[in-house]
Amino acid sequence: MKTTLKIVTVTIFLLMGSIAMAGAPPPPPPGGGGSGTGNVPGGGAALGGGLFILVALGAGYGAKKVFDARKKETLE
């Protein structure tokens, strides 16, 4: 069962890495001076990739805790 858990974990990390790299749009061309529109530089920073990683790691941790609890329950 440990090898299956390792395989699943490695597969999840590889998929998350490929999704994070594939989803990044190219940077915009550099601007020349202020435009007067009030846009803050860097205001369009993406949060999706990091948030996805944190959610996936949390789900993996929760799944491990459930698996360990069920394993302990069957041993008793």
Biopython code that builds the backbone (N, CA, C, O; Angstrom):
import numpy as np
from Bio.PDB.StructureBuilder import StructureBuilder

atoms = [
    (1, "MET", "N", (0.819, -1.187, 0.000)),
    (1, "MET", "CA", (0.000, 0.000, 0.000)),
    (1, "MET", "C", (0.865, 1.253, 0.000)),
    (1, "MET", "O", (0.462, 2.291, -0.525)),
    (2, "LYS", "N", (2.059, 1.156, 0.591)),
    (2, "LYS", "CA", (2.944, 2.314, 0.618)),
    (2, "LYS", "C", (3.398, 2.700, -0.781)),
    (2, "LYS", "O", (3.500, 3.885, -1.097)),
    (3, "THR", "N", (3.672, 1.704, -1.626)),
    (3, "THR", "CA", (4.130, 2.023, -2.981)),
    (3, "THR", "C", (3.014, 2.696, -3.777)),
    (3, "THR", "O", (3.279, 3.592, -4.579)),
    (4, "THR", "N", (1.782, 2.276, -3.563)),
    (4, "THR", "CA", (0.659, 2.912, -4.252)),
    (4, "THR", "C", (0.524, 4.363, -3.819)),
    (4, "THR", "O", (0.295, 5.239, -4.653)),
    (5, "LEU", "N", (0.662, 4.625, -2.538)),
    (5, "LEU", "CA", (0.578, 5.995, -2.026)),
    (5, "LEU", "C", (1.706, 6.851, -2.588)),
    (5, "LEU", "O", (1.487, 8.016, -2.921)),
    (6, "LYS", "N", (2.897, 6.298, -2.699)),
    (6, "LYS", "CA", (4.026, 7.044, -3.267)),
    (6, "LYS", "C", (3.790, 7.358, -4.741)),
    (6, "LYS", "O", (4.070, 8.467, -5.195)),
    (7, "ILE", "N", (3.284, 6.396, -5.474)),
    (7, "ILE", "CA", (3.017, 6.597, -6.900)),
    (7, "ILE", "C", (1.964, 7.682, -7.092)),
    (7, "ILE", "O", (2.114, 8.554, -7.948)),
    (8, "VAL", "N", (0.910, 7.628, -6.305)),
    (8, "VAL", "CA", (-0.151, 8.630, -6.415)),
    (8, "VAL", "C", (0.385, 10.013, -6.057)),
    (8, "VAL", "O", (0.059, 10.992, -6.729)),
    (9, "THR", "N", (1.195, 10.104, -5.016)),
    (9, "THR", "CA", (1.757, 11.395, -4.597)),
    (9, "THR", "C", (2.653, 11.979, -5.681)),
    (9, "THR", "O", (2.541, 13.164, -5.997)),
    (10, "VAL", "N", (3.531, 11.181, -6.249)),
    (10, "VAL", "CA", (4.426, 11.666, -7.301)),
    (10, "VAL", "C", (3.625, 12.098, -8.526)),
    (10, "VAL", "O", (3.933, 13.118, -9.142)),
    (11, "THR", "N", (2.610, 11.333, -8.875)),
    (11, "THR", "CA", (1.774, 11.680, -10.025)),
    (11, "THR", "C", (1.056, 13.007, -9.799)),
    (11, "THR", "O", (0.974, 13.828, -10.713)),
    (12, "ILE", "N", (0.541, 13.223, -8.606)),
    (12, "ILE", "CA", (-0.151, 14.475, -8.298)),
    (12, "ILE", "C", (0.804, 15.656, -8.415)),
    (12, "ILE", "O", (0.442, 16.682, -8.990)),
    (13, "PHE", "N", (2.018, 15.529, -7.879)),
    (13, "PHE", "CA", (2.983, 16.630, -7.959)),
    (13, "PHE", "C", (3.392, 16.912, -9.404)),
    (13, "PHE", "O", (3.551, 18.072, -9.784)),
    (14, "LEU", "N", (3.561, 15.875, -10.205)),
    (14, "LEU", "CA", (3.908, 16.090, -11.607)),
    (14, "LEU", "C", (2.781, 16.787, -12.357)),
    (14, "LEU", "O", (3.031, 17.687, -13.160)),
    (15, "LEU", "N", (1.545, 16.378, -12.102)),
    (15, "LEU", "CA", (0.409, 17.020, -12.757)),
    (15, "LEU", "C", (0.262, 18.471, -12.323)),
    (15, "LEU", "O", (-0.025, 19.337, -13.150)),
    (16, "MET", "N", (0.454, 18.747, -11.037)),
    (16, "MET", "CA", (0.350, 20.129, -10.565)),
    (16, "MET", "C", (1.419, 20.996, -11.198)),
    (16, "MET", "O", (1.146, 22.138, -11.570)),
    (17, "GLY", "N", (2.629, 20.478, -11.328)),
    (17, "GLY", "CA", (3.704, 21.250, -11.946)),
    (17, "GLY", "C", (3.440, 21.537, -13.401)),
    (17, "GLY", "O", (3.695, 22.646, -13.869)),
    (18, "SER", "N", (2.932, 20.557, -14.130)),
    (18, "SER", "CA", (2.667, 20.781, -15.550)),
    (18, "SER", "C", (1.497, 21.738, -15.747)),
    (18, "SER", "O", (1.507, 22.536, -16.684)),
    (19, "ILE", "N", (0.499, 21.671, -14.887)),
    (19, "ILE", "CA", (-0.638, 22.590, -14.985)),
    (19, "ILE", "C", (-0.194, 24.006, -14.662)),
    (19, "ILE", "O", (-0.616, 24.952, -15.327)),
    (20, "ALA", "N", (0.651, 24.165, -13.649)),
    (20, "ALA", "CA", (1.109, 25.499, -13.268)),
    (20, "ALA", "C", (1.947, 26.129, -14.380)),
    (20, "ALA", "O", (1.837, 27.331, -14.623)),
    (21, "MET", "N", (2.780, 25.342, -15.059)),
    (21, "MET", "CA", (3.607, 25.886, -16.132)),
    (21, "MET", "C", (2.794, 26.161, -17.389)),
    (21, "MET", "O", (3.065, 27.129, -18.098)),
    (22, "ALA", "N", (1.810, 25.332, -17.672)),
    (22, "ALA", "CA", (1.035, 25.486, -18.899)),
    (22, "ALA", "C", (0.026, 26.630, -18.796)),
    (22, "ALA", "O", (-0.354, 27.201, -19.818)),
    (23, "GLY", "N", (-0.410, 26.972, -17.600)),
    (23, "GLY", "CA", (-1.450, 27.969, -17.437)),
    (23, "GLY", "C", (-0.966, 29.396, -17.360)),
    (23, "GLY", "O", (-1.786, 30.311, -17.292)),
    (24, "ALA", "N", (0.338, 29.624, -17.368)),
    (24, "ALA", "CA", (0.852, 30.978, -17.220)),
    (24, "ALA", "C", (0.829, 31.712, -18.559)),
    (24, "ALA", "O", (1.435, 31.254, -19.528)),
    (25, "PRO", "N", (0.132, 32.848, -18.616)),
    (25, "PRO", "CA", (0.123, 33.617, -19.863)),
    (25, "PRO", "C", (1.440, 34.372, -20.033)),
    (25, "PRO", "O", (2.137, 34.615, -19.048)),
    (26, "PRO", "N", (1.790, 34.745, -21.253)),
    (26, "PRO", "CA", (3.022, 35.495, -21.454)),
    (26, "PRO", "C", (2.912, 36.893, -20.839)),
    (26, "PRO", "O", (1.813, 37.442, -20.760)),
    (27, "PRO", "N", (4.022, 37.470, -20.408)),
    (27, "PRO", "CA", (3.961, 38.799, -19.789)),
    (27, "PRO", "C", (3.610, 39.866, -20.824)),
    (27, "PRO", "O", (3.931, 39.714, -22.003)),
    (28, "PRO", "N", (2.958, 40.937, -20.396)),
    (28, "PRO", "CA", (2.627, 42.008, -21.330)),
    (28, "PRO", "C", (3.883, 42.775, -21.722)),
    (28, "PRO", "O", (4.887, 42.725, -21.012)),
    (29, "PRO", "N", (3.835, 43.480, -22.842)),
    (29, "PRO", "CA", (5.001, 44.274, -23.231)),
    (29, "PRO", "C", (5.215, 45.407, -22.233)),
    (29, "PRO", "O", (4.255, 45.899, -21.640)),
    (30, "PRO", "N", (6.466, 45.825, -22.044)),
    (30, "PRO", "CA", (6.732, 46.886, -21.062)),
    (30, "PRO", "C", (6.064, 48.194, -21.483)),
    (30, "PRO", "O", (6.066, 48.570, -22.655)),
    (31, "GLY", "N", (5.502, 48.860, -20.502)),
    (31, "GLY", "CA", (4.826, 50.128, -20.762)),
    (31, "GLY", "C", (5.811, 51.284, -20.740)),
    (31, "GLY", "O", (6.878, 51.196, -20.133)),
    (32, "GLY", "N", (5.452, 52.338, -21.390)),
    (32, "GLY", "CA", (6.308, 53.518, -21.416)),
    (32, "GLY", "C", (5.680, 54.660, -20.653)),
    (32, "GLY", "O", (4.867, 55.401, -21.207)),
    (33, "GLY", "N", (6.037, 54.815, -19.400)),
    (33, "GLY", "CA", (5.527, 55.942, -18.620)),
    (33, "GLY", "C", (4.155, 55.667, -18.022)),
    (33, "GLY", "O", (3.608, 54.573, -18.167)),
    (34, "GLY", "N", (3.616, 56.657, -17.360)),
    (34, "GLY", "CA", (2.310, 56.519, -16.737)),
    (34, "GLY", "C", (1.194, 56.769, -17.723)),
    (34, "GLY", "O", (1.313, 57.609, -18.615)),
    (35, "SER", "N", (0.107, 56.034, -17.561)),
    (35, "SER", "CA", (-1.012, 56.195, -18.477)),
    (35, "SER", "C", (-2.115, 57.051, -17.876)),
    (35, "SER", "O", (-3.003, 57.513, -18.592)),
    (36, "GLY", "N", (-2.066, 57.265, -16.568)),
    (36, "GLY", "CA", (-3.079, 58.080, -15.925)),
    (36, "GLY", "C", (-4.385, 57.352, -15.666)),
    (36, "GLY", "O", (-5.375, 57.994, -15.314)),
    (37, "THR", "N", (-4.426, 56.034, -15.828)),
    (37, "THR", "CA", (-5.663, 55.290, -15.593)),
    (37, "THR", "C", (-5.799, 54.842, -14.151)),
    (37, "THR", "O", (-6.861, 54.364, -13.754)),
    (38, "GLY", "N", (-4.759, 54.985, -13.368)),
    (38, "GLY", "CA", (-4.826, 54.591, -11.957)),
    (38, "GLY", "C", (-4.528, 53.130, -11.716)),
    (38, "GLY", "O", (-4.696, 52.659, -10.591)),
    (39, "ASN", "N", (-4.094, 52.391, -12.718)),
    (39, "ASN", "CA", (-3.746, 50.986, -12.529)),
    (39, "ASN", "C", (-2.434, 50.880, -11.765)),
    (39, "ASN", "O", (-1.460, 51.571, -12.064)),
    (40, "VAL", "N", (-2.434, 50.006, -10.782)),
    (40, "VAL", "CA", (-1.234, 49.789, -9.982)),
    (40, "VAL", "C", (-0.371, 48.748, -10.678)),
    (40, "VAL", "O", (-0.897, 47.704, -11.065)),
    (41, "PRO", "N", (0.934, 48.979, -10.859)),
    (41, "PRO", "CA", (1.797, 47.966, -11.477)),
    (41, "PRO", "C", (1.802, 46.687, -10.642)),
    (41, "PRO", "O", (1.935, 46.734, -9.419)),
    (42, "GLY", "N", (1.659, 45.571, -11.299)),
    (42, "GLY", "CA", (1.645, 44.285, -10.597)),
    (42, "GLY", "C", (0.287, 43.933, -10.029)),
    (42, "GLY", "O", (0.169, 42.946, -9.303)),
    (43, "GLY", "N", (-0.729, 44.697, -10.332)),
    (43, "GLY", "CA", (-2.060, 44.449, -9.786)),
    (43, "GLY", "C", (-2.745, 43.232, -10.373)),
    (43, "GLY", "O", (-3.743, 42.766, -9.823)),
    (44, "GLY", "N", (-2.241, 42.711, -11.463)),
    (44, "GLY", "CA", (-2.871, 41.544, -12.086)),
    (44, "GLY", "C", (-2.160, 40.250, -11.767)),
    (44, "GLY", "O", (-2.190, 39.323, -12.577)),
    (45, "ALA", "N", (-1.513, 40.152, -10.601)),
    (45, "ALA", "CA", (-0.781, 38.945, -10.238)),
    (45, "ALA", "C", (-1.745, 37.776, -10.033)),
    (45, "ALA", "O", (-2.764, 37.914, -9.357)),
    (46, "ALA", "N", (-1.418, 36.633, -10.618)),
    (46, "ALA", "CA", (-2.265, 35.446, -10.517)),
    (46, "ALA", "C", (-2.039, 34.736, -9.186)),
    (46, "ALA", "O", (-0.900, 34.573, -8.749)),
    (47, "LEU", "N", (-3.112, 34.319, -8.553)),
    (47, "LEU", "CA", (-3.034, 33.579, -7.298)),
    (47, "LEU", "C", (-3.466, 32.135, -7.473)),
    (47, "LEU", "O", (-3.323, 31.338, -6.545)),
    (48, "GLY", "N", (-3.982, 31.783, -8.614)),
    (48, "GLY", "CA", (-4.562, 30.463, -8.835)),
    (48, "GLY", "C", (-3.582, 29.320, -8.664)),
    (48, "GLY", "O", (-3.941, 28.305, -8.066)),
    (49, "GLY", "N", (-2.347, 29.438, -9.167)),
    (49, "GLY", "CA", (-1.401, 28.327, -9.099)),
    (49, "GLY", "C", (-1.035, 27.958, -7.677)),
    (49, "GLY", "O", (-1.053, 26.781, -7.315)),
    (50, "GLY", "N", (-0.707, 28.942, -6.874)),
    (50, "GLY", "CA", (-0.341, 28.678, -5.484)),
    (50, "GLY", "C", (-1.511, 28.175, -4.670)),
    (50, "GLY", "O", (-1.361, 27.298, -3.820)),
    (51, "LEU", "N", (-2.669, 28.732, -4.933)),
    (51, "LEU", "CA", (-3.862, 28.304, -4.220)),
    (51, "LEU", "C", (-4.195, 26.855, -4.550)),
    (51, "LEU", "O", (-4.582, 26.090, -3.667)),
    (52, "PHE", "N", (-4.047, 26.474, -5.822)),
    (52, "PHE", "CA", (-4.305, 25.098, -6.236)),
    (52, "PHE", "C", (-3.346, 24.132, -5.525)),
    (52, "PHE", "O", (-3.759, 23.058, -5.088)),
    (53, "ILE", "N", (-2.091, 24.507, -5.413)),
    (53, "ILE", "CA", (-1.100, 23.652, -4.747)),
    (53, "ILE", "C", (-1.456, 23.472, -3.277)),
    (53, "ILE", "O", (-1.394, 22.358, -2.757)),
    (54, "LEU", "N", (-1.829, 24.564, -2.601)),
    (54, "LEU", "CA", (-2.185, 24.469, -1.187)),
    (54, "LEU", "C", (-3.423, 23.594, -0.974)),
    (54, "LEU", "O", (-3.467, 22.800, -0.034)),
    (55, "VAL", "N", (-4.416, 23.736, -1.832)),
    (55, "VAL", "CA", (-5.627, 22.920, -1.701)),
    (55, "VAL", "C", (-5.302, 21.451, -1.945)),
    (55, "VAL", "O", (-5.787, 20.581, -1.221)),
    (56, "ALA", "N", (-4.484, 21.167, -2.958)),
    (56, "ALA", "CA", (-4.123, 19.780, -3.262)),
    (56, "ALA", "C", (-3.326, 19.152, -2.115)),
    (56, "ALA", "O", (-3.558, 18.000, -1.751)),
    (57, "LEU", "N", (-2.397, 19.909, -1.555)),
    (57, "LEU", "CA", (-1.626, 19.380, -0.432)),
    (57, "LEU", "C", (-2.515, 19.146, 0.793)),
    (57, "LEU", "O", (-2.345, 18.155, 1.503)),
    (58, "GLY", "N", (-3.450, 20.048, 1.039)),
    (58, "GLY", "CA", (-4.388, 19.868, 2.147)),
    (58, "GLY", "C", (-5.265, 18.642, 1.953)),
    (58, "GLY", "O", (-5.524, 17.898, 2.899)),
    (59, "ALA", "N", (-5.722, 18.433, 0.718)),
    (59, "ALA", "CA", (-6.538, 17.244, 0.433)),
    (59, "ALA", "C", (-5.720, 15.971, 0.612)),
    (59, "ALA", "O", (-6.219, 14.978, 1.142)),
    (60, "GLY", "N", (-4.477, 15.997, 0.175)),
    (60, "GLY", "CA", (-3.611, 14.835, 0.350)),
    (60, "GLY", "C", (-3.358, 14.527, 1.818)),
    (60, "GLY", "O", (-3.365, 13.367, 2.230)),
    (61, "TYR", "N", (-3.135, 15.577, 2.604)),
    (61, "TYR", "CA", (-2.906, 15.398, 4.042)),
    (61, "TYR", "C", (-4.161, 14.828, 4.712)),
    (61, "TYR", "O", (-4.068, 13.930, 5.548)),
    (62, "GLY", "N", (-5.326, 15.350, 4.343)),
    (62, "GLY", "CA", (-6.574, 14.837, 4.910)),
    (62, "GLY", "C", (-6.815, 13.384, 4.526)),
    (62, "GLY", "O", (-7.264, 12.585, 5.348)),
    (63, "ALA", "N", (-6.515, 13.039, 3.267)),
    (63, "ALA", "CA", (-6.683, 11.663, 2.826)),
    (63, "ALA", "C", (-5.754, 10.729, 3.594)),
    (63, "ALA", "O", (-6.150, 9.617, 3.943)),
    (64, "LYS", "N", (-4.530, 11.163, 3.860)),
    (64, "LYS", "CA", (-3.591, 10.342, 4.621)),
    (64, "LYS", "C", (-4.094, 10.136, 6.054)),
    (64, "LYS", "O", (-3.993, 9.038, 6.600)),
    (65, "LYS", "N", (-4.634, 11.198, 6.654)),
    (65, "LYS", "CA", (-5.143, 11.078, 8.019)),
    (65, "LYS", "C", (-6.322, 10.086, 8.068)),
    (65, "LYS", "O", (-6.414, 9.280, 8.994)),
    (66, "VAL", "N", (-7.203, 10.146, 7.087)),
    (66, "VAL", "CA", (-8.332, 9.216, 7.032)),
    (66, "VAL", "C", (-7.823, 7.794, 6.831)),
    (66, "VAL", "O", (-8.297, 6.862, 7.481)),
    (67, "PHE", "N", (-6.855, 7.626, 5.927)),
    (67, "PHE", "CA", (-6.299, 6.298, 5.667)),
    (67, "PHE", "C", (-5.658, 5.726, 6.938)),
    (67, "PHE", "O", (-5.874, 4.561, 7.272)),
    (68, "ASP", "N", (-4.877, 6.541, 7.641)),
    (68, "ASP", "CA", (-4.230, 6.080, 8.872)),
    (68, "ASP", "C", (-5.258, 5.736, 9.952)),
    (68, "ASP", "O", (-5.089, 4.762, 10.686)),
    (69, "ALA", "N", (-6.321, 6.537, 10.048)),
    (69, "ALA", "CA", (-7.348, 6.269, 11.057)),
    (69, "ALA", "C", (-8.072, 4.951, 10.761)),
    (69, "ALA", "O", (-8.351, 4.181, 11.679)),
    (70, "ARG", "N", (-8.371, 4.693, 9.504)),
    (70, "ARG", "CA", (-9.047, 3.437, 9.149)),
    (70, "ARG", "C", (-8.120, 2.247, 9.357)),
    (70, "ARG", "O", (-8.565, 1.179, 9.777)),
    (71, "LYS", "N", (-6.845, 2.422, 9.068)),
    (71, "LYS", "CA", (-5.876, 1.341, 9.261)),
    (71, "LYS", "C", (-5.747, 1.011, 10.736)),
    (71, "LYS", "O", (-5.693, -0.161, 11.110)),
    (72, "LYS", "N", (-5.697, 2.041, 11.582)),
    (72, "LYS", "CA", (-5.586, 1.838, 13.031)),
    (72, "LYS", "C", (-6.854, 1.169, 13.569)),
    (72, "LYS", "O", (-6.788, 0.333, 14.470)),
    (73, "GLU", "N", (-8.004, 1.544, 13.010)),
    (73, "GLU", "CA", (-9.272, 0.985, 13.456)),
    (73, "GLU", "C", (-9.364, -0.506, 13.141)),
    (73, "GLU", "O", (-9.913, -1.264, 13.941)),
    (74, "THR", "N", (-8.847, -0.940, 12.011)),
    (74, "THR", "CA", (-8.923, -2.356, 11.630)),
    (74, "THR", "C", (-7.928, -3.200, 12.419)),
    (74, "THR", "O", (-8.138, -4.400, 12.592)),
    (75, "LEU", "N", (-6.843, -2.583, 12.902)),
    (75, "LEU", "CA", (-5.853, -3.336, 13.677)),
    (75, "LEU", "C", (-6.350, -3.608, 15.102)),
    (75, "LEU", "O", (-5.905, -4.570, 15.729)),
    (76, "GLU", "N", (-7.225, -2.814, 15.603)),
    (76, "GLU", "CA", (-7.683, -2.977, 16.987)),
    (76, "GLU", "C", (-8.757, -4.004, 17.132)),
    (76, "GLU", "O", (-9.235, -4.244, 18.241)),
]
sb = StructureBuilder()
sb.init_structure("model")
sb.init_model(0)
sb.init_chain("A")
sb.init_seg("    ")
for serial, (resi, resn, name, xyz) in enumerate(atoms, 1):
    if name == "N":
        sb.init_residue(resn, " ", resi, " ")
    sb.init_atom(name, np.array(xyz, "f"), 0.0, 1.0, " ", f" {name:<3s}", serial, name[0])
structure = sb.get_structure()
